[in-house]
Amino acid sequence: MFETNSIFSISSPIAKILFLGLLAAMHWQCNRMVPIDDIERAPQVTEADQAYADVYKSLDGHWKGQFFVFEAQEQGERDDAVLYNLKREMIQQDRLDIVNTVVVDQFYESESPFFQKVKIMDFYDDKGETEVSLGVNKVQDGKMWCVVRKPNETVIHEGSTEGENTIIWQRTEQNPQRVEYFKETVRATTYEIIGWGYYEGDDLSKMPKTWFYAQYQRAPDDE
């Protein structure tokens, strides 16, 4: 039987320090175990995350606009110098046909400099219906992540920055093939997206068949 003045008694100063240290370690470990696809819990902020503080801040608010999906009439040999240096002029070429138009409302709300809630309402012209998705933009383990939970899938992109106003989002997945690259530039009242994708059956040695372009405006209530 332990005496009340035992060093291991929870009432002793040393035991309290050890106990609190154990709780802190358990809390840290729990946060470290937050999966990338978790859109509810904010992960533990690490020293490596600090460089990305407020990286999503300019997106906060309500944005409205149209998202266009294009298909290339023909595909030449893949040119990475073009694919990773996207310009609006590429989308304006005659060789691309609009195959879908999505009317979009996007809502962003930062809960911290590293964790931003996202709500997306997409009205699809071809389906005549609205799809609602929830997600987060977050910084976790020293990396930028965009996680969007759609009705039929969870989409995860890893991010990087280009200058002060542009975020690059990309993913590379197999079975099924999903290779995407988006360049998103946010200014005071405009939000522009240019991107491309390869999907199941597409030839990665050719230029992409599928291209994207969007331009959103900040909603009047957020100006």
C-alpha positions as CSV (number, residue, x, y, z in Angstrom):
1,M,0.0,0.0,0.0
2,F,1.4,3.4,-1.0
3,E,1.9,6.1,1.6
4,T,0.3,9.5,1.1
5,N,3.7,11.1,0.9
6,S,5.0,8.7,-1.8
7,I,6.8,10.4,-4.7
8,F,4.3,8.6,-7.0
9,S,1.3,10.1,-5.3
10,I,-0.7,12.4,-7.6
11,S,-0.7,14.9,-4.8
12,S,3.1,15.3,-4.8
13,P,4.6,18.1,-6.9
14,I,6.8,15.7,-8.9
15,A,3.9,13.5,-9.7
16,K,1.8,16.4,-10.8
17,I,4.6,17.6,-13.2
18,L,4.9,14.1,-14.6
19,F,1.1,13.7,-14.9
20,L,0.7,17.0,-16.7
21,G,3.6,16.2,-19.0
22,L,1.9,12.9,-19.8
23,L,-1.4,14.7,-20.6
24,A,0.4,17.2,-22.8
25,A,2.2,14.4,-24.7
26,M,-1.1,12.6,-25.2
27,H,-2.7,15.7,-26.5
28,W,0.2,16.4,-28.9
29,Q,0.1,12.9,-30.1
30,C,-3.7,13.0,-30.6
31,N,-3.4,16.1,-32.7
32,R,-0.5,14.7,-34.7
33,M,-2.8,11.8,-35.6
34,V,-5.4,14.0,-37.3
35,P,-5.8,12.5,-40.8
36,I,-5.3,14.8,-43.8
37,D,-8.9,14.2,-44.9
38,D,-10.3,15.3,-41.6
39,I,-12.3,18.5,-42.2
40,E,-13.5,19.0,-38.6
41,R,-10.5,19.0,-36.4
42,A,-7.7,21.5,-36.8
43,P,-4.3,19.7,-36.5
44,Q,-1.6,20.7,-34.1
45,V,0.3,23.8,-35.4
46,T,4.0,23.0,-35.8
47,E,7.1,25.2,-36.3
48,A,7.1,24.2,-39.9
49,D,3.6,25.5,-40.3
50,Q,4.5,29.1,-39.3
51,A,5.7,30.1,-42.7
52,Y,2.2,29.6,-44.0
53,A,0.4,31.8,-41.4
54,D,-2.6,33.5,-43.0
55,V,-1.8,32.0,-46.5
56,Y,-5.6,31.6,-47.1
57,K,-6.7,34.9,-45.5
58,S,-7.4,36.7,-48.8
59,L,-10.0,34.1,-49.7
60,D,-12.2,34.8,-46.7
61,G,-15.7,35.8,-47.7
62,H,-18.3,34.9,-50.4
63,W,-17.3,34.6,-54.0
64,K,-19.7,34.1,-57.1
65,G,-18.9,33.3,-60.7
66,Q,-18.7,30.6,-63.3
67,F,-16.4,27.6,-63.7
68,F,-15.9,26.3,-67.2
69,V,-14.8,22.9,-68.3
70,F,-13.1,22.6,-71.7
71,E,-12.1,19.7,-73.9
72,A,-9.2,19.9,-76.4
73,Q,-10.1,19.1,-80.0
74,E,-6.7,17.6,-80.5
75,Q,-3.7,16.8,-78.2
76,G,-0.1,17.3,-79.1
77,E,3.0,16.0,-77.3
78,R,3.1,17.0,-73.6
79,D,5.0,20.2,-72.9
80,D,5.7,20.7,-69.2
81,A,7.0,24.2,-69.8
82,V,3.5,25.1,-70.9
83,L,1.6,23.0,-68.4
84,Y,3.4,24.5,-65.4
85,N,3.4,28.1,-66.6
86,L,-0.3,28.6,-67.2
87,K,-1.6,31.7,-68.9
88,R,-5.2,32.9,-69.5
89,E,-4.4,33.0,-73.3
90,M,-4.2,29.2,-73.3
91,I,-7.9,28.9,-72.4
92,Q,-8.9,31.4,-75.1
93,Q,-7.6,29.3,-78.0
94,D,-10.0,27.9,-80.7
95,R,-8.9,24.4,-80.1
96,L,-10.8,24.2,-76.8
97,D,-14.6,23.5,-76.6
98,I,-16.7,24.3,-73.6
99,V,-18.3,21.1,-72.4
100,N,-19.7,22.2,-69.1
101,T,-20.5,25.4,-67.2
102,V,-20.9,25.4,-63.4
103,V,-22.4,28.4,-61.5
104,V,-20.5,28.7,-58.3
105,D,-20.9,30.2,-54.8
106,Q,-17.9,29.7,-52.6
107,F,-17.7,30.6,-48.9
108,Y,-14.4,30.8,-46.9
109,E,-14.1,31.4,-43.2
110,S,-10.7,31.3,-41.4
111,E,-10.9,29.8,-37.9
112,S,-7.2,30.4,-37.4
113,P,-4.2,31.5,-39.5
114,F,-3.8,27.8,-40.5
115,F,-7.3,26.4,-40.8
116,Q,-10.1,27.7,-43.0
117,K,-13.6,26.3,-43.4
118,V,-14.9,26.0,-47.0
119,K,-18.5,25.7,-48.4
120,I,-19.0,25.3,-52.1
121,M,-22.4,25.4,-53.9
122,D,-22.1,24.2,-57.6
123,F,-25.1,24.5,-59.9
124,Y,-24.4,22.2,-62.9
125,D,-26.0,23.3,-66.2
126,D,-25.9,19.8,-67.6
127,K,-27.7,18.2,-64.6
128,G,-29.9,21.1,-63.7
129,E,-29.1,20.6,-60.0
130,T,-27.0,22.1,-57.2
131,E,-24.2,20.1,-55.4
132,V,-23.1,21.3,-52.0
133,S,-19.6,20.4,-50.8
134,L,-17.9,21.1,-47.5
135,G,-14.1,21.2,-46.9
136,V,-11.1,23.0,-45.5
137,N,-8.0,24.8,-46.5
138,K,-5.4,24.0,-43.9
139,V,-1.7,23.8,-43.1
140,Q,-0.6,20.5,-41.6
141,D,2.9,19.1,-41.1
142,G,4.5,22.0,-42.9
143,K,2.3,21.6,-46.0
144,M,-0.7,23.3,-47.6
145,W,-3.8,21.1,-48.1
146,C,-7.2,21.6,-49.7
147,V,-9.7,18.9,-48.7
148,V,-13.2,19.0,-50.2
149,R,-15.9,16.5,-49.3
150,K,-18.2,16.2,-52.3
151,P,-21.4,14.1,-52.2
152,N,-19.6,11.1,-53.9
153,E,-15.9,11.6,-53.2
154,T,-13.3,13.4,-51.1
155,V,-10.9,15.4,-53.1
156,I,-7.4,16.3,-51.7
157,H,-5.0,18.7,-53.3
158,E,-1.5,19.6,-52.0
159,G,-0.6,23.3,-52.3
160,S,2.2,25.7,-52.8
161,T,2.5,29.5,-53.3
162,E,3.6,31.5,-56.3
163,G,4.2,35.1,-55.4
164,E,1.9,36.9,-53.0
165,N,-1.4,36.3,-54.7
166,T,-1.3,32.8,-56.2
167,I,-1.8,29.3,-54.8
168,I,-1.0,26.2,-56.9
169,W,-3.1,23.1,-56.1
170,Q,-2.2,19.7,-57.5
171,R,-2.9,16.0,-57.0
172,T,-1.5,12.8,-58.5
173,E,-3.5,9.7,-57.9
174,Q,-3.8,6.3,-59.6
175,N,-6.5,3.6,-59.7
176,P,-8.4,5.6,-60.9
177,Q,-6.0,8.1,-62.6
178,R,-6.5,11.7,-61.3
179,V,-3.7,14.1,-62.2
180,E,-4.7,17.8,-61.7
181,Y,-3.0,21.2,-61.6
182,F,-4.7,24.5,-60.7
183,K,-3.3,28.0,-60.5
184,E,-5.5,30.2,-58.4
185,T,-4.9,34.0,-58.2
186,V,-6.8,36.0,-55.6
187,R,-7.0,39.8,-55.6
188,A,-9.2,42.3,-53.7
189,T,-12.4,41.6,-55.7
190,T,-11.5,38.9,-58.2
191,Y,-10.5,35.2,-58.0
192,E,-9.2,33.5,-61.1
193,I,-8.6,29.8,-61.7
194,I,-6.7,28.2,-64.6
195,G,-6.1,24.4,-64.6
196,W,-6.0,21.1,-66.4
197,G,-6.5,17.4,-65.6
198,Y,-5.8,13.9,-66.7
199,Y,-8.3,11.2,-65.9
200,E,-8.9,7.5,-66.3
201,G,-7.7,6.4,-69.8
202,D,-5.9,9.7,-70.6
203,D,-2.4,9.5,-72.1
204,L,0.1,11.3,-69.8
205,S,2.6,11.7,-72.7
206,K,0.1,14.0,-74.5
207,M,-1.2,17.4,-73.6
208,P,-4.3,17.2,-71.4
209,K,-7.7,16.7,-72.9
210,T,-9.5,18.5,-70.0
211,W,-8.9,22.1,-69.1
212,F,-10.5,24.5,-66.6
213,Y,-11.1,28.2,-66.2
214,A,-13.0,30.3,-63.7
215,Q,-13.4,33.9,-62.7
216,Y,-15.3,34.8,-59.5
217,Q,-16.2,38.1,-58.1
218,R,-16.4,39.0,-54.4
219,A,-20.0,39.2,-53.4
220,P,-21.3,42.7,-52.7
221,D,-21.9,41.9,-49.0
222,D,-18.2,41.2,-48.6
223,E,-16.9,44.3,-50.4
